[in-house]
Amino acid sequence: MEWRFGIIEKRVKKINNTMKKQNAFSREEQKFFKGARSRFSELKYTLGVIAQFVKGFRALHFLGPTVTVFGSARFNEGNEYYELARKVSFDLAKRGFAIMTGGGPGIMEAANRGAKEAGGVSVGCNIVLPHEQKENPYLDRFVNIDYFFVRKELLRKYSFAFVILPGGFGTLDEFFETVTLVQTLKIDKIPIVVMGAEYHIKIKEHIEMMHTSGAISNEDLDLILFSDNPDEVIEHITKYETQHTGMKLNPAKSTSWILREKRIKDIDAG
């Protein structure tokens, strides 16, 4: 029993030491959630949020049509979901889509890897955490963001479609929040695909139960495609591409040398 407490104590110390090394943005976020503070503190936090958004705009402004892939950081190479993410991202990149992820390991790494292997654009929008925060090696460009909600908004802002693979609380949060934004017409209707049928079977059953109970409509049920077939996923996304127009399907924007901007694929050459 003592050895278990020893392991727990070491893990707690490791997390505490990491938390102490966090930057000012992370510490400010922790303070923000403690409740009402001085007006100056709230202003400082707001300015920090603006700075994070500008940082993201500078990094991601030059993406063309993009698909974001969500999934766990904890599934490594050889795992069936890792390989599924790698395969579908490879196929999407071959169709000309940039692949964007949270930039970390696991499913995110698999998706970025598939895009790189297809010769496509591979981008990461990473979150700074006490763990699982190191970017993967298959990125043409990445940006580290300190606030979860800023990161989620950036992932959604530039993406034409979303592919959800098995993950934990963070993945489900990203999935359901995106569906809610589409359902409430805050963002345009876009392809949302869930892959990993066995893993998500209870989620699918629960969504169907919500529909049967009248909590969601027929139209809401149609927002999501559940499929483990990469060909069906590609067909579903490209069908939307041919039926819809909008700035998210425009080619990557041109850069300004005055602002010292670089196209994403030029980043290594620069």
Summary of the structure (lengths in Angstrom):
residues: 270
radius of gyration: 19.7
end to end distance: 55.4
largest distance: 63.1
contacts: 836
relative contact order: 0.12
helix: 51%
strand: 11%
